[in-house]
Amino acid sequence: QVQLVESGGGLMQPGGSLRLSCVASGSIFSIYAMGWYRQAPGKQRELVASITSSGSTSYSDSVKGRFTISRDNAKNTGYLQMGSLKPEDTAVYYCNLKGLGRDYWGQGTQVTVSS
């Protein structure tokens, strides 16, 4: 069983930066692929960034060039560095781990971008 806890969300002005963290416990973090998803009010949850167990990354077009996903396997922690934030980035952000036929989710952290 894997437990995920996200942190780092908050209120930020447009153009600002935030770093989200996702700490995993209960299993071997390094074997899982990790993704960051977001869900805005009235919209479906969408994948914004992902990183494989070997470190390969991918991004949605909406965040490419502004967000960076990374992981520190020694700390069982994943990160989403968000820059040049826009109001449309406002959402609840969720960390996800996939592997061994399992799918784990954190509780989410709210990111609000507003002046």
N, C-alpha and C positions, 0 to 999 in steps of 0.2 A: 504494500500500500504506500502511496506517495501523497504527502500533503504539501500544498503550495500556498505561499503567503506573499501577496504583492504589496508593495509600498512605493511611495514617492509621488503619488498623484497630488493634485491640488489645483489652485486657481493661478493662472498665468496670463499675462497680457500677450496680445498678438506679437509675434516676433521673438518671444522668449523661448527658454529651454527648460526641459525637465528631464530627469532620469528616473525611470521606473526600475524597480528591482523585484525579483521573484526568487524567493528562497525555497528550496525543496528539501524535504526531510523524509526519511523512511525507506529510501531505496538508493540505488546507484544512479545518481543524476547523469553521469557522463554517457550512459548508453541510450539516453532518450533524445529524440529530436524535440526542439522547443519552439513554440510559436507565441507571438503576441497577437491577440485579437482585440477588437473593439466593437462596442455596440452603442450607437447613439439612440436617443429616444425615438421610437416609432420605426426604427430600422433594424435590419437583420445584422447579426454578428458577422463581422468580416475579418479576414486574416490580413494583418498589416505587415508582418515580418516573421521570418522563420530562420532557424539555424539548425543544421544537422548535427549529429554527434561528432562528426569530423570537422565541423566549423564552416561549412558552406552556407552562405546566406542568400536569402531572396526577400524582395520587398514588393508591396503593391505599388502601382503607379502613383497613387495618391500621396505616398510618403517617401518615395525614392529620392535620394539626395538630401533628405531632411532628417530621417530617422536612421539610427544604427543599432542593430541587434548584436549582442555579444554574450558570451558565457564564460564563467570561471568555474571549471569543474572541481577544482580543489576546494572551492567555497560552496559548492552546490547551489550556485546562484546564476541567474540570468539577468540581463539588463536590456532596457530599451532606452537609448539616448534619443531624445526628441528635440529637434531644433526648428527654428523658423516657424514656430507654432501658429496655426491659423484657427479662427473660430470653428471651422468645420472639423477640426481635430477633437472637438469636445465629445466625450464619450466615456463609458466605463471600459477600462482596459483590463483584459484578462490574460493571464499566463496559462499556457497549455504545454503539457508534456505528452508525447506519444512514443510508444515502444512496447515490444513484447505483447502486442495485441491489446494493450491498455491505452486508456485515454484519461488524462487527469487535468482538472481545472482548478484554478485558484478562485477566490471569492470576488476578485475584481477591485480596481482602484479607480476613483473618479478623477478625470482630467477635464478641467473647464478652462477654455481659452476665451477671455473676454476683456474688453477695456472698461 
